Amino acid sequence: MISYLFLVITGSLIAKITYVIAGLLPQIEEDEIRNDLITYYPEYSLEPSNREGRFDFTSLCKSVGYWVPFSCIAGGLKGNNQTYKEVFVLEITVAASTVTLYQIATSFEQFLLMLIFFCLTAMAFLVDLASQFLPEKLTNFILWSGLVLACTEYGYLSSEESLSGALLGYGLLYLFNTMHKVLYKNIGMANGDLRLGAGIGAWAGVEITMLTILFMFVFIVITYIRGTRGQYPLGPYIVISSYIAFIVNKPSFLTINF
């Protein structure tokens, strides 16, 4: 009982850290891009980033009450702050996922790796859903952490399998993007989606990557049939598809031997 309570509290803290990072990353990357354009392309006459109207995630970090597990339920139930609602829902989701992963894992190391993968991809899900933008810092970290892990004794994939998965994930999405550009004269997804596909491939390997792309296309077709048009974030589709692919494939990811 005590161990599960600790897992729930840990899940709550992870959810709050994930929420803050997911909120800060797009702002940081936007500022960097804008400053680079001002520095190297002054002819565009861009103004420095306007911070007014942005949610202040830094102040949220400094609030002691924010870090109390499930403290956001008070604000969320009152309905006076959308942030509280979002954090509370995320806390419930991550806490439940943490307990589930702990039950699935056969060792603490395996549990830790699964939790890291879940947190990184969940962060990508949140960032793209909220801003329709996947920062390079996040997608590159997912990619390189998967590749580096495969080169260590803790890797459940060989370095060749990890690299093949990354190339396949990027290559299939790049091919789709190229075909979409030829047929519809515009891109079907942003470079961040391609990097996310490569990152998941580096963690998952070839088989799960193929299933991930397949399920992603199923989601896209369903969205199209339902009549959704225009731009919408694909990152959440890729992340959810990878979770489904792991479950369907029953990979060695769930039976790591340390």
Kinemage of the C-alpha trace (Angstrom):
@kinemage 1
@onewidth
@group {chain A} dominant
@subgroup {mainchain}
@vectorlist {calphas} color= white
{ca met a 1} P 0.000 0.000 0.000
{ca ile a 2} L 2.782 2.407 0.919
{ca ser a 3} L 4.677 1.680 -2.308
{ca tyr a 4} L 1.600 2.450 -4.433
{ca leu a 5} L 0.992 5.668 -2.512
{ca phe a 6} L 4.595 6.648 -3.226
{ca leu a 7} L 4.076 5.860 -6.930
{ca val a 8} L 0.939 8.005 -7.056
{ca ile a 9} L 2.749 10.930 -5.415
{ca thr a 10} L 5.696 10.439 -7.780
{ca gly a 11} L 3.306 10.411 -10.734
{ca ser a 12} L 1.744 13.646 -9.523
{ca leu a 13} L 5.132 15.394 -9.298
{ca ile a 14} L 6.206 14.052 -12.705
{ca ala a 15} L 2.963 15.356 -14.207
{ca lys a 16} L 3.576 18.845 -12.805
{ca ile a 17} L 7.180 18.904 -14.006
{ca thr a 18} L 6.042 17.710 -17.429
{ca tyr a 19} L 3.362 20.394 -17.598
{ca val a 20} L 5.784 23.199 -16.786
{ca ile a 21} L 8.460 22.004 -19.225
{ca ala a 22} L 5.855 21.483 -21.947
{ca gly a 23} L 4.737 25.067 -21.429
{ca leu a 24} L 8.191 26.625 -21.313
{ca leu a 25} L 9.810 24.839 -24.262
{ca pro a 26} L 7.742 26.459 -27.052
{ca gln a 27} L 8.247 29.883 -25.492
{ca ile a 28} L 12.023 29.391 -25.221
{ca glu a 29} L 12.308 28.112 -28.792
{ca glu a 30} L 10.139 30.914 -30.156
{ca asp a 31} L 12.333 33.502 -28.427
{ca glu a 32} L 15.504 31.886 -29.790
{ca ile a 33} L 14.159 31.770 -33.356
{ca arg a 34} L 12.944 35.352 -33.178
{ca asn a 35} L 16.261 36.591 -31.757
{ca asp a 36} L 18.219 34.701 -34.424
{ca leu a 37} L 16.115 36.278 -37.154
{ca ile a 38} L 16.630 39.735 -35.669
{ca thr a 39} L 20.394 39.116 -35.467
{ca tyr a 40} L 21.029 37.506 -38.860
{ca tyr a 41} L 18.160 38.918 -40.925
{ca pro a 42} L 17.620 42.477 -39.674
{ca glu a 43} L 15.857 43.379 -42.921
{ca tyr a 44} L 12.757 41.573 -41.633
{ca ser a 45} L 12.400 44.241 -38.906
{ca leu a 46} L 11.012 41.804 -36.349
{ca glu a 47} L 10.171 43.083 -32.927
{ca pro a 48} L 11.474 41.272 -29.839
{ca ser a 49} L 9.112 38.657 -28.503
{ca asn a 50} L 6.123 40.120 -26.698
{ca arg a 51} L 5.728 38.325 -23.391
{ca glu a 52} L 2.413 39.968 -22.578
{ca gly a 53} L -0.466 37.554 -22.773
{ca arg a 54} L 1.761 34.542 -22.196
{ca phe a 55} L 1.058 32.259 -19.285
{ca asp a 56} L 3.835 32.684 -16.718
{ca phe a 57} L 5.083 29.141 -16.146
{ca thr a 58} L 8.073 30.486 -14.197
{ca ser a 59} L 5.798 31.927 -11.534
{ca leu a 60} L 3.914 28.653 -11.457
{ca cys a 61} L 7.185 26.862 -10.635
{ca lys a 62} L 7.834 29.234 -7.745
{ca ser a 63} L 4.454 28.553 -6.169
{ca val a 64} L 4.894 26.125 -3.271
{ca gly a 65} L 1.241 25.113 -3.396
{ca tyr a 66} L 1.577 23.993 -6.996
{ca trp a 67} L 4.005 21.226 -6.013
{ca val a 68} L 1.715 19.724 -3.378
{ca pro a 69} L 0.357 16.491 -4.929
{ca phe a 70} L -3.135 16.946 -6.380
{ca ser a 71} L -3.413 20.440 -4.908
{ca cys a 72} L -4.740 21.686 -8.253
{ca ile a 73} L -8.059 19.922 -7.634
{ca ala a 74} L -9.131 22.875 -5.503
{ca gly a 75} L -8.771 25.355 -8.324
{ca gly a 76} L -9.909 22.870 -10.945
{ca leu a 77} L -13.223 22.046 -9.294
{ca lys a 78} L -13.999 25.716 -8.777
{ca gly a 79} L -13.576 26.186 -12.505
{ca asn a 80} L -11.781 29.516 -12.119
{ca asn a 81} L -8.561 28.470 -13.793
{ca gln a 82} L -8.170 26.262 -16.841
{ca thr a 83} L -4.568 25.550 -15.856
{ca tyr a 84} L -5.649 23.849 -12.640
{ca lys a 85} L -8.026 21.613 -14.563
{ca glu a 86} L -5.365 20.652 -17.083
{ca val a 87} L -2.772 19.891 -14.401
{ca phe a 88} L -5.213 17.838 -12.362
{ca val a 89} L -6.241 15.711 -15.358
{ca leu a 90} L -2.576 15.226 -16.229
{ca glu a 91} L -1.791 14.236 -12.618
{ca ile a 92} L -4.486 11.551 -12.659
{ca thr a 93} L -3.294 10.232 -16.025
{ca val a 94} L 0.407 10.123 -15.157
{ca ala a 95} L -0.177 8.700 -11.672
{ca ala a 96} L -2.300 5.873 -13.120
{ca ser a 97} L 0.286 5.257 -15.842
{ca thr a 98} L 3.117 5.195 -13.285
{ca val a 99} L 1.367 2.526 -11.237
{ca thr a 100} L 0.588 0.520 -14.389
{ca leu a 101} L 4.179 0.654 -15.619
{ca tyr a 102} L 5.410 -0.404 -12.195
{ca gln a 103} L 3.170 -3.463 -12.311
{ca ile a 104} L 4.332 -4.352 -15.832
{ca ala a 105} L 8.052 -3.885 -15.188
{ca thr a 106} L 10.189 -6.810 -14.108
{ca ser a 107} L 12.898 -4.615 -12.576
{ca phe a 108} L 13.326 -1.087 -11.305
{ca glu a 109} L 15.623 -0.231 -14.221
{ca gln a 110} L 12.996 -1.375 -16.696
{ca phe a 111} L 10.316 0.629 -14.898
{ca leu a 112} L 12.542 3.710 -14.984
{ca leu a 113} L 13.185 3.404 -18.732
{ca met a 114} L 9.497 2.928 -19.526
{ca leu a 115} L 8.626 5.919 -17.357
{ca ile a 116} L 11.218 8.106 -19.102
{ca phe a 117} L 9.896 7.126 -22.533
{ca phe a 118} L 6.331 7.789 -21.410
{ca cys a 119} L 7.211 11.209 -19.946
{ca leu a 120} L 9.162 12.349 -23.000
{ca thr a 121} L 6.463 11.345 -25.452
{ca ala a 122} L 3.696 12.696 -23.203
{ca met a 123} L 5.552 16.002 -23.170
{ca ala a 124} L 5.632 15.989 -26.981
{ca phe a 125} L 1.908 15.205 -26.969
{ca leu a 126} L 1.123 18.185 -24.725
{ca val a 127} L 3.404 20.656 -26.487
{ca asp a 128} L 2.081 19.886 -29.965
{ca leu a 129} L -1.527 19.774 -28.817
{ca ala a 130} L -1.253 23.177 -27.141
{ca ser a 131} L 0.966 25.044 -29.598
{ca gln a 132} L 1.044 22.931 -32.802
{ca phe a 133} L 4.805 23.187 -32.522
{ca leu a 134} L 7.411 20.595 -31.537
{ca pro a 135} L 10.637 22.224 -30.309
{ca glu a 136} L 13.908 20.806 -31.603
{ca lys a 137} L 15.243 20.563 -28.049
{ca leu a 138} L 12.546 18.035 -27.179
{ca thr a 139} L 12.454 15.944 -30.354
{ca asn a 140} L 16.241 15.838 -30.641
{ca phe a 141} L 16.523 14.739 -27.012
{ca ile a 142} L 14.040 11.918 -27.599
{ca leu a 143} L 16.009 10.820 -30.668
{ca trp a 144} L 19.501 10.954 -29.182
{ca ser a 145} L 18.520 9.505 -25.820
{ca gly a 146} L 17.088 6.488 -27.632
{ca leu a 147} L 20.201 6.067 -29.771
{ca val a 148} L 22.582 6.481 -26.833
{ca leu a 149} L 20.554 4.082 -24.674
{ca ala a 150} L 20.902 1.405 -27.359
{ca cys a 151} L 24.691 1.709 -27.078
{ca thr a 152} L 24.688 0.985 -23.339
{ca glu a 153} L 24.297 -2.223 -21.375
{ca tyr a 154} L 20.807 -1.132 -20.342
{ca gly a 155} L 19.511 -0.924 -23.900
{ca tyr a 156} L 16.801 -3.393 -24.843
{ca leu a 157} L 17.600 -2.772 -28.527
{ca ser a 158} L 20.901 -3.144 -30.306
{ca ser a 159} L 22.444 0.008 -31.743
{ca glu a 160} L 21.622 -1.279 -35.241
{ca glu a 161} L 17.953 -1.831 -34.357
{ca ser a 162} L 17.684 1.593 -32.757
{ca leu a 163} L 19.288 3.351 -35.721
{ca ser a 164} L 17.128 1.381 -38.171
{ca gly a 165} L 14.007 2.355 -36.229
{ca ala a 166} L 15.004 6.023 -36.262
{ca leu a 167} L 15.718 5.997 -39.995
{ca leu a 168} L 12.469 4.155 -40.710
{ca gly a 169} L 10.397 6.509 -38.576
{ca tyr a 170} L 11.862 9.573 -40.241
{ca gly a 171} L 11.928 8.039 -43.724
{ca leu a 172} L 8.287 6.914 -43.806
{ca leu a 173} L 7.022 10.265 -42.557
{ca tyr a 174} L 9.309 12.098 -44.984
{ca leu a 175} L 7.921 9.976 -47.834
{ca phe a 176} L 4.380 10.774 -46.765
{ca asn a 177} L 5.251 14.461 -46.577
{ca thr a 178} L 6.766 14.405 -50.058
{ca met a 179} L 3.733 12.648 -51.549
{ca his a 180} L 1.400 15.117 -49.832
{ca lys a 181} L 3.389 18.028 -51.240
{ca val a 182} L 3.228 16.585 -54.765
{ca leu a 183} L -0.507 15.871 -54.595
{ca tyr a 184} L -1.762 18.870 -52.629
{ca lys a 185} L 1.030 21.431 -53.181
{ca asn a 186} L 1.683 21.821 -49.452
{ca ile a 187} L 3.356 19.855 -46.705
{ca gly a 188} L 1.379 17.328 -44.683
{ca met a 189} L 3.424 17.641 -41.498
{ca ala a 190} L 6.145 19.785 -39.987
{ca asn a 191} L 9.769 18.797 -39.436
{ca gly a 192} L 9.056 18.369 -35.730
{ca asp a 193} L 6.695 15.497 -36.532
{ca leu a 194} L 9.413 13.835 -38.611
{ca arg a 195} L 11.929 14.169 -35.785
{ca leu a 196} L 9.386 12.801 -33.310
{ca gly a 197} L 8.861 9.777 -35.543
{ca ala a 198} L 12.613 9.244 -35.663
{ca gly a 199} L 12.867 9.589 -31.883
{ca ile a 200} L 10.166 7.029 -31.218
{ca gly a 201} L 11.839 4.749 -33.762
{ca ala a 202} L 15.142 5.037 -31.880
{ca trp a 203} L 13.418 3.918 -28.678
{ca ala a 204} L 11.101 1.318 -30.211
{ca gly a 205} L 12.866 -0.354 -33.126
{ca val a 206} L 11.631 -1.288 -36.580
{ca glu a 207} L 8.523 -3.382 -35.841
{ca ile a 208} L 6.891 -0.982 -33.414
{ca thr a 209} L 7.793 1.982 -35.612
{ca met a 210} L 5.996 0.413 -38.569
{ca leu a 211} L 2.943 -0.234 -36.406
{ca thr a 212} L 3.114 3.320 -35.067
{ca ile a 213} L 3.040 4.806 -38.564
{ca leu a 214} L 0.225 2.447 -39.561
{ca phe a 215} L -1.940 3.426 -36.600
{ca met a 216} L -1.135 7.084 -37.206
{ca phe a 217} L -2.476 6.807 -40.760
{ca val a 218} L -5.611 5.127 -39.401
{ca phe a 219} L -6.160 8.114 -37.093
{ca ile a 220} L -5.590 10.516 -39.987
{ca val a 221} L -8.109 8.684 -42.170
{ca ile a 222} L -10.682 8.680 -39.362
{ca thr a 223} L -10.119 12.399 -38.821
{ca tyr a 224} L -10.571 13.008 -42.560
{ca ile a 225} L -13.751 10.917 -42.718
{ca arg a 226} L -15.181 12.849 -39.784
{ca gly a 227} L -14.798 15.991 -41.848
{ca thr a 228} L -11.910 17.679 -40.072
{ca arg a 229} L -10.038 19.902 -42.500
{ca gly a 230} L -7.180 22.373 -42.251
{ca gln a 231} L -4.196 22.190 -39.959
{ca tyr a 232} L -4.177 20.087 -36.818
{ca pro a 233} L -1.288 18.725 -34.735
{ca leu a 234} L -0.021 15.272 -35.736
{ca gly a 235} L 2.278 14.826 -32.744
{ca pro a 236} L -0.535 13.512 -30.503
{ca tyr a 237} L -1.487 10.985 -33.198
{ca ile a 238} L 2.097 9.747 -33.407
{ca val a 239} L 2.458 9.450 -29.627
{ca ile a 240} L -0.858 7.644 -29.055
{ca ser a 241} L -0.104 5.366 -32.008
{ca ser a 242} L 3.240 4.414 -30.446
{ca tyr a 243} L 1.525 3.470 -27.177
{ca ile a 244} L -0.956 1.297 -29.051
{ca ala a 245} L 1.864 -0.261 -31.066
{ca phe a 246} L 3.741 -1.218 -27.883
{ca ile a 247} L 0.629 -2.853 -26.448
{ca val a 248} L -0.315 -4.682 -29.657
{ca asn a 249} L 3.182 -5.905 -30.421
{ca lys a 250} L 3.983 -7.036 -26.849
{ca pro a 251} L 7.635 -6.100 -27.408
{ca ser a 252} L 10.808 -7.005 -25.609
{ca phe a 253} L 10.447 -3.539 -24.112
{ca leu a 254} L 8.285 -5.198 -21.479
{ca thr a 255} L 10.726 -8.021 -20.745
{ca ile a 256} L 14.126 -6.391 -20.394
{ca asn a 257} L 16.761 -8.476 -18.671
{ca phe a 258} L 19.292 -6.546 -16.619
